[in-house]
Amino acid sequence: MLDNAISADQVRARAGIALPEAQAAVYMQSAKLEGWTLAEFQDRTRMSSRAARALAYRFGIEFEDFDPLSPPVELVWRKAKKGWELYQGKEAVGLCVRHDLGMPQGKVYVVEAYSVRVSAVTARAAMAQAASKIDAISADLFDGQPVLTRIEEQDGDVDTLFPKLDDKFHACRKAFNS
């Protein structure tokens, strides 16, 4: 059962996080209990969509218009003949390829996926930027479902790009449990 009277200090202690993040989570939980939608929370607090959804996902705070506990849309980068391909399930939805700019330092990786186009010096940086931007527009792309973006290396190693699931993730998910 969720505890309506939990303080930011209690959340901070339970989850092992900084006080500002705990305060934001407590305020978000209170807004949810008052019947706000995530969109209303974003509008009233002027928090970006990405930040609000990341906070709700991290703490498992469910809203009428956002369910952080539903299975996330999984996007996976896999090595291809030329560069990397982004898959949603079995469908290729994006590409990360190296372009030569014709300058001495001039190779850049460009990602095109959905309506996102980014470039960076390394493939991993370009894929991470793309993951963040795709998450920012995921409310439109995936009806507000959480998004999990990973890189699947050829040797089988998997690295989560977004959101970063650190060692405090599970503690945050349990912070509001009494």
Helices and strands as residue ranges (DSSP letters): H 8-15, H 19-33, H 38-45, H 49-59, E 73-79, E 84-88, E 91-100, E 107-113, E 116-120, H 123-136, H 138-141, E 147-152, E 158-162, H 169-174
